[in-house]
Amino acid sequence: MEKARFVREINAVRDLAQGLERTKDELQKNLTITVLENEQLEKAIKKMEAEREGIANQLRAERIKSERLEHMVAMERTRKIHTEKSAQVFLSGLIT
């Protein structure tokens, strides 16, 4: 009887050990998958950060270009006003 009980306990322990080994293997597999996914996501984040930085630089360049164009337009308006005033003064001098 005692021997039969020991055999049952040994079999139960063996089954438990096999179950734990399967669980360990599954957890290791899941960990590997998670680590690989994490690495892929980190690469994607770095790529997006680089793209964002590029877009931010492009936006800054476009703002500078826009400001320069606005300045050129203002300068041209001022020049045109001065030219028109000079022309009016000149024409009024001819008329009088």
Steps between C-alpha positions, in 0.01 A plus 500: 500500500772740596680423176186573294458834677860595425454405136187719481684790664797458268264496199320809631830682551613394152175630348537823692861538382395439139219754533739754649749437220228555236392819675862618518547431127181689414604795717845508340341492155263783595790699646700459180203611291444800728868600489500482119180705479649754742813531285286554188295764679815677622631509142167636378503767773855606408401520134194710585707728723747554216213572261345740750833681538532524122150641470569749782816616321309531175230702675762737647654546156159571347423756772829678434429498127149635562634778723756597235233509231274712722791738558567521125132573432499775765818650352348492152181668625705772665704549181183516292344760733815714484509468121134601471551798731807608303304467177215709645742768616670499164168520312367775726823692437446470125139610524569813705 
